[in-house]
């Protein structure tokens, strides 16, 4: 038979206390800190390198475009 307490049923009635007291759960040891600053700096360096290459490529494209426009105007 279940006993009703505060609109909930007490399902622990009839269970011995050593079964309901399971003790402490497993403990987790903290791992070593992740070297985040180096990762961030590496990402910034790679991004800066990519931006520099893109600017260089765009300048070369503009020079080629200007040369092709000059040659078409002369002809």
N, C-alpha and C positions, 0 to 999 in steps of 0.2 A: 504494500500500500504506500502511495506517495503522499507526503505531507506538503500542503500548500503554504508557502511563506511569501508574503508580499506579491501575490499574483504570479509567483514562479514556483515550480515544483522542485523539491529537494531530492535530487537523484543520488546524493551521497549517503543517504540513509541505508544502512546495511552493508556499507563498504568499510573495511577496517582502516584505521588511520595510517598504517604503514603503506597501503596502496595509494592513498590520496596524497601523501607527502612524498613527492618524487625527488626532492632535494634541489640543489642548484644546477642550472644548465651549464653547458660548456662555456669556458671563458676564451675569449679571442685576444691574442696578443697583438698589439699594434705593429704594423710593418715598418720598415725603414722609410724615412721621408723620401718622396719623389723629387728628383732634381728639376723642379719646375722652372726656375730662372734660366737655366741653360736651354731648356726646350723653347721657352719664349724667345730668348735671344737668337737661337738658331732659326726659328721661324721668321723673325724680323729680318735677319740677314738674308735669308733666301728670298723673302718678299722684296727687299731692297734691290737685290741682284736682278730679280725679274723685272722690276720697274725700270732699272737702268738699261737693261737689254731692250725693253720695249721702246724707250725713248730713242735709243740709238737706231733701232730699226725704223721708227717713224721718221727720223731725220733723213735717213738714207732714202726712204720712199719719197719724201718731199723733194729731195735733190733730183731724183730720177724724174719726178713729175715735172719739175721746172725745166730740166734739160729737154724733155720730150715736148714741152710747150714751146720752148725757144726754137727747136728744130722745125716744128710744124708752122710757126709764124714766119720763119725765113723762107720756106718753100712756097 
